[in-house]
């Protein structure tokens, strides 16, 4: 039973990845995550004062160790805008100050994630993680795999502490929502 | 029939007109209404479904972007709350079916496998919509929706409403139309009926009632005026006709009278024994005088001008000529009797020559016309009658004179005889008496009786002579009239009679104040005679009664003397007043027979009349009056001679 389901999911994923980008080597899941990260930008509202102009870019940042993701993101956002804003991808060095960024992908390094989240705490930055129970570390959105599909959980508590507003439409597709009002 | 048909046609037209108007208005209104309503309905439908699709789009953008089919399905499932939505689907950006929804499995096949171009299609039953799903101006998929359009039901409903309105409106129109008809056609009907009546009865006094002030009212008014005009004209025409007829009648009457008159005159002239002639204004005879010429033997030449006078008797000619000239000058009718030569008989004959001038309106004499009437025989007869009359008159006068003479002689003779006879009678009576008285003792009884008889005869003769003298005196005495009281005279006379025979008992009754106007001596003679007769003829009655009074007959009053004596037979009544005629034996009732004759003569001299009524043994009544009567011919008593 389970075998059949996996087989089916693999077939579908394979088909869809092949249709999206047949030249890419990186795993399909990462491509989907990159695309999701870009799409999140549309549903997040940052405090307006952090943008100097309406055309100021939205900056998505990764650390060097997630360079593959940075690469995928760069591919994804090329030529695309969120509203009037262009989207830029910046790769941060290990100790680089996290200033002028709006989305920070932290990947799955559990050790680093905690310190990084601590370092940007209070800043209007959407932190996206890909950890089991990632929200407990303080991230805003945490990917999860469900039936071979990429899904995500959202923490409204984290978002609010970082002064971010998350669209309710995004909430409808989230699997778990932490901090939601009862 | 035609009128009714025409009217029903008007009614029909009115109804059709009103209904057509209403129907047209309704149709236009209805069409606009339906088109508008359906358009509006469709717009609302589309708007609603679009909104619905947009809502679905909005709530499924995240699901699409993050490829969350479950969430999309759940979003679509919320459409269960909208039962009119039959099916819905969401396609991804590649046009592949992403999630779908259907109200019932029957609608599964309505959902396309691939996305289509954005479109909205509405048909009678369904509305079908494809709409792109945007996220941040980027098409990320499309939404499909299929819903019940309800256009058919809506159309039915709107049509039903409209039809109901139409029915109500048409019914109202019909009502309105019938009201209009009543307002329009009934006055017209009335006028039509009136017109028919006018045509049939030729009665132009009929009038229509004006009930409204609109054009029909005006029409009726005009109709009435027209009628009165026609009536006026007709009556004028009739009057003029009747005048004409009357004139024609009068003229024909006049012509008839003229022809009758002409005929009468022609007949008169042809049947007249008289001849006619004509003369000009100056009295000269005109050329042709056939009748004249044949009478007088003259010719047109000889009678021309005043030549006709030559036919007149020479003794008359001068007078006739003068009178004719005078008549011609004065232009007055002329009439003259003269002698005219009558050629066929060869003698002059008397003619009545009459002429009349014909005068024109200017008063000028145009001509003379005349007739000559032969009155010769008549003239001769008249002359003979006149001659005979004169002769008769002459002889009557002669006889009357002779009779008067004889009468006078007779009267004087009888008077003298009576007078002269009295002396010898007196000597006969006187000497007879002397003989009896002086020589009575020497005479025997027989001689005495003879002498008594001589004396009786002499005395009777003396009385007779007295009566006759009386009668003659009554006739000759002059009347001296004065008012008399007859009652007093009667009382006096009856008293004398009572004294002369005191042994008799007679009941007398005299009406008082019986007044008369007459000669006292003669009236006394009358009463004396009547009362002595009554006294005498009641001698044999024990209950003798004499009445003197007055009665009224036919408006006149008469005196009467009534007794209940011997009376007489009425068949001898005509001899009662004749002298010497007696109805009773002299030995029974002695008398001379002159008394009543004397009475009658006195009464006649007064101008009155007397008559008697009687019955044998019952008595007599003598009625008389002393005043002249206008009705002398009613005198019943016969005239006594002398």
Interface residues (C-beta under 8 A of the other chain):
Chain A: X19 X36 X39 X42 X43 X82 X83 X149 X151 X152 X167 X169 X170 X172 X173
Chain B: X58 X59 X61 X62 X63 X65 X66 X67 X68 X71 X75 X94 X135 X136
